[in-house]
Amino acid sequence: MATDILMPALSPTMTEGKLARWLKNEGDKVSAGDVIAEIETDKATMEVEAVDEGILGRILVQEGVEGVAVNTPIAILVEEGEDVPAASSGQTPAIAASAAEPVAAASAPAPSAKAASPKESSERIFVSPLAKRMAKERGIALGTLNGTGPNGRILKRDVEKGGNAAPAAAKPVPAAPIAVEGDITRVPNSTMRKVIARRLTESKTQVPHFYVSVDIELDALLALRSKLNATAEENSFKLSVNDMMIKAVGLALKKVPGLNVQFTDSETLHFENVDISMAVSIPEGLITPIIRNADLKSLREISREAKDLAKRARAGKLKPEEFQGGTFSISNMGMFGVRDFAAIINPPQAGILAIASGEKRAVIRGDQLAIATVMTATLSVDHRAVDGALGAQWLNALRDIVQNPYTLVV
């Protein structure tokens, strides 16, 4: 019996996704566990595995189509020798997938999907949540729009093309585009860039940030790092300053647990586990894979795990549980020679540490002038959950750990 392969819900909040690539062609045999397609999210490309066997009879949504609603049929699976239906069979879905993040909508409709205008039907209008919200904001009646998505579903692009605005819905007129002289290269914003823009805007406008900075001397930590790397077995591992800072941050959060929290309207959540999200720059933007239980792991374990996560993050191959969650974040731009910077909090977390480069600076020890390798670390904190004195206390604890780094290995 023919069964539908549906667009999987890759997270509890996902409503739409992009079908990045088909790994099977029409007519190919499919076995349970075979990876048949890749779904692009804002942070990774997720693989979709078949949970049943059969023949991939028909592909309904082609590669590159964005804004495909969750539970929309994307292909049809048939038994060997069975006739292939021309359209969705309406039977039980034939796949399952793991979790991911929601994506934005915009692109061409699936060639195999029949586009039926919603206003030609007396039944309910099929519309994506994003398109519905946009239409409401713009005062556009859904019945005036022609859906170009699968099965006539109204998508973001349909709202952007416009319809008849409701007379009573007066909306601000958007500013005219800025006139620019000369040649311009227009690069469409990726799904990841759009999500980053939205989330950072929400963080800076909805989360009251405050910032605390401290200078930390690194000479003892650098000396310990050199000794550990020199005594390591050849090619077994090589510690970075970032590896050691992850461990130090983990220990500081256990020593001052008031920063390992999350604010909600009704309560503040205090976490026992210390899960550090580390910012990794990739061509499409930024992703934060997580070192879980960072306070309990050895430097060797953290080093190997951090390198593996960063490598797979840049390849877009992280599993959802490897970048979703986390109780605190760090962002390290020391490799770029940055003297100091302040990072934006990664909601719903309550804090993020910005790590700058270590540089030779003059310091005073007693009455003597000396030279030391100094790094400026800046803590960004959600003031709803953490007060200033607590933030300063935590930074002092971190400085003590880094300047007395043998606590990282005992």
N, C-alpha and C positions, 0 to 999 in steps of 0.2 A: 504494500500500500504506500502511495506517495505521502511523504511528510514534509512539512515546511522546516527549513533552517531559518531561525529568527535572529534578528539583531540582538545580541546578548546584552543584558544589563550588567555592566562591568563594575558598578558600584551602587550603593543604595540611592545616590542622588543623580545618577546618570539618566538623562532623558533622550539624548541623541548621540550619534557617533559618526565617525568617518570610516568607510570601508577602504583601507589603505591598499590591500593587495589580496588577490586570490592565489592560493598555492595549489589549487586543484582546478582542472579545466572541466567543462561540460563533457560528460561521457567517462570521466575517470572513476575508477573504483575507489571507494572510501571505506576504511576500516575504523573501528572504534579506537580512539587515541590519536588518529591522524590529525596533524595540523592542516586545516583547510583554508584558513584566511587569517589576515592580520587586521586588527581594528586600531586605528590611531586615537590616542587620548591626548590630553594636554601635557602629559609627562612621559609617556612611553607608548610604544607600539605593542599591543597585546596580541598574543596568539590565541586563536579559537580552535579548539579540538572537537572532533566528532565523537559522539557517544553512541553512535549506532553505525551499522555498516550498510552499504548499498552503492548505488551509482549516483553521482552528481548529475542529475538529469537536466536541470536548467538553472542558470544564474540570473536572478531577478534584479540585483543591484550591482552595477559594474564598479570596477576599481576607480578610486578617486572621488566617489560621490560622498559629499558631506551632508550633515543634517539628517541622517537616517535614524528615524525614531526607534527607540527600544521596542522590541517585539514585532517589528516590521519584518515580513518575510524577505529574506535576501537570496534564497536559493531553494530548490526543491530536490529532495533526495528520494530516489525510487529504487525498487527492487530490480534485480537483473531480469531483463526481458519485459519489464513493465512499460507501458506507454507513458510518455512524459506529458503531464498536464501543461496546458498553455499558460496557466496562471496559478496563483496560490491555492493549495489544496485545503487549507483550513484545518489540517490535522495537527496532532501533537508535535511540538518542535523537536528537532533531531539533534540539537547541540546544547552544550552548557559551557560557560566560560568563567574565568576568575575575575576579581574585582579590579576596577580602575576608576578614573575621574571623568566627570562630565565634559563634553566638548561642545563647541559652537557650531552653528549651521551656516552653509552657503555653498552651492555648487549646482551642477547640472543634474536633472532627474535621471533615474535609472531607465535605460532604453527599453527594458522589458516590462516596466511597470505601466499599467494603464492609468492615464491621468483623467479622472472624472471630476468635473467642476462641482464643488460643494453646493453651489447655488442651484444645481440641476437636480438635487436630491432632497427628498423630504426628511431624510434621516439626519442624524447629528453630523455636524461639521467636523472633519478630521483635521486637526491642527496641532502643531508642535507647541509645547509650553512656551518656548522662546518667542515664536511667531505670535501666539495669543497675547503675550504680555506686550510685545511691540505694537500690535494692532490696537490694543486698549490705550496705550500711551499716546498713540498718534490719532486716536479717534476714528479708526477705520473699521467699518463693519465687516466682519468675516465673510458674510454672504456676498460681498462685492468682489472677493478675491478668487482667482483661479489657482488651485493648488497644483504645483508641478512636481511634488514629491511622489513617492510610491503610493499607488492607489488614490491619487488625487489629494494627498495630504498637503495642507498649507504649511510652507516653510518660511524661514526668515527672508529668503530672497523674494518671495511672493509679496510679503509686506513691504519690502524696500521698493518694489516696483510701483507700489501704491494702489490705492482704491479710492472709493468715494468717502471722504471724511465726514463723520457725523457733524452736523452744523453746530451742535451745542458744545462740542469739544474743542475749545480754543487752546492751542498749544503755542509755546514760544517759537518764533521763527529762528531757525539756526543761522549762525553767522555765515556770511559768504566766504568761500574759500579765499585764502590769502593769495594775492597775485605774486607769482614768482617768475623772475626773468632767467633766461638761460635754460640749459638742458637739465632735465630732472629724471632720475631713475626711480620709478615707483615700485617698491617691493611690498607685495601684499603681506599683511600681518598673519603669521602662522597661528594655529590654534593655541599653541603654548604661549606665544607672545600676548595674545588677547586675554588669556586667563591670568597671566602674570600681571598685566595692566589692571585688570579688574580687582584682583585680590590685593595688590599693593595699594590701590586707591582706597579700597575698603579698610585696609589696616590703618592707613594714615588718617583717614577721616573718622573712623569709628573707635579706634583704640588710642587712648591718651598715652602717648609715649613720654618717657623721660629718660635722660641719658646721664651716665656716670662714667668717667674715664680714670684710668690709673696707669702709671708707668711701671713696667715690670722689667727687672734686670734678668737677662737670659744666659749669662755666662756659665752659671753652674749647670743649667739644663743642657746647654750646648756641649759642655764638657762630658756630661753623662751620656749624651747621645753618641758622641764620638767613641767613647769607651765601649758602649753596647754594640755599635756597628762594627767596631774593630774585632770584637770577640765573637761575633756571630759567625756561624758556619757559612762558607762561601755560597753566595747567592740565596741563602735561606731567607733572609729578610733584611730590609734596610729601613731603619726608623727615620721618619721625617719629624720636623718640629710640630707639624699639624697632628700627627699621631699622638705625640706626647701631650699636646694641648687638649685633645679629646679626652684623654685619661684624666688630666688635671681638672677639666671642667666637670667631669663625672664625679670626682672626689669632692670638689667644692660644693656640688649640688647635694651630696650626702651630708656634708658638714653643715651647710646652711640650706636645709630643704625647703625653705620658704619661697625659693625661686623655681622649684620643680612643681609648678602649679598651673592651673588653668581657671580662668574666670568665666562664670556663667551668670545669668541674671538672678538665679535663685541661690547659687552656692559657689564656693571656690573648691575646685578639685585638687587634692594633694596626692601626688603619685609616689608610690614606693619604688617603682622601677625608674632607672635613669636611662632614658633613650635619647641619644644625641643625634639630631639632624644636622648633617654637614652639607653646606652649600657647595654644589659642583656646577661649574660653568660648562654649558654645552652650546653648540652652534645655535640652537633654537631658543636658548634662554637660560634658565636656571632650574635645577632639580635638587632635592634634598634627601638623598638616601640616609638611612638611619643605622647607627651603631647602637644596638640594644644592649642594656646592662653594661654601659661603658665603664662604670665604676668597678665592676667585678672582673673585667677581662684584663689579661696581661697586655703589655705593650706589643708583644709579638702578635697576639690575636687581633688587636686593634689595627695594627699596621697591615696585616694581610687582608683583613676584612675591608678596610677602607680603600685599599688599592683595587680590590676586586669590585666593590660597589661602584667606584668612580669609573672604572673601565666599562662596566656594563651599563652605567648611566649614559655615558657618551655614545654607546652603541644602541641605546634605546631598548635595552633588554632587561630592565629591572622588573621584578615581580611587584604587584601592587603593595603587598605587605612590607616591601623593602623601602618604600618611600612614603607610605601613608602612616600617619601617627607621629610619634616623637614627642618628647616633653620639653625640649629645649634645643635651640639651634646655635651653631657657630658659623661664621663667615670669615674666611681667611684670605686676605689680599696681600699678605706679606711678600709673596713671590713677585708682586708687581712694584715693589719699592714704595708702597703707600705709607705715609707717615702716620695718619690716623683717619678714621672714617666712622660714621654711624650707620648701622644697618636697620632696616625696617622689620618689625616683628612679624613672624610667620604665624598668623592666627590658626588655631585657637591657643597656641602657646603664649606664655606670658613674658618670655625673654629671649634675646639673641645677643651673642657676643661677637663683636667685630674685632678681628685680630689684624693688626698692621705689621709692618716689617720691623725686624730688629736692626738697629743701627748704632754705631759708636757715638756715644754722647758723654759730655762732661757731667759727673755726679759728685756730690759732696758726701764724704764719709768722715764723720766727726768734724775736724777742722781742716781736713785734707781734700784737695781736689784730685779726682781720679777719673779714669776712662772706663766705661762699661758699655756692654751691648744692651740697649734698652728698647723695649717694645711698648707701644701704647695700645691698650685694650679698652674698648668702649662698650659698655653694657647698655642695651636698649630694653626698657622694661614697661610692661603694661601697668600703669599707675592704679588701675582699678583693683589689681590683685596684690601688688607689691609697693610698699612705701620706700621713700628715698633712703632712709637709714638702713633698711634691710638690703637694698641694692648695694650700698657702699660696704656693708658688712660682708656680703658675698664676694665682692671684688677683692677685698683685703684677704679673704680666705684663699682665693685663687692665687693672688700674688705670693702668699706664703708658701703655697704648694709648689709653684713654679720656681721660686728662688731657693727652695729646699727640696730639690726634685727626687731625692732618694725615696720619698714617700710613694713615688710612682712605681717602684719596683719591689717594695716590701709590703 
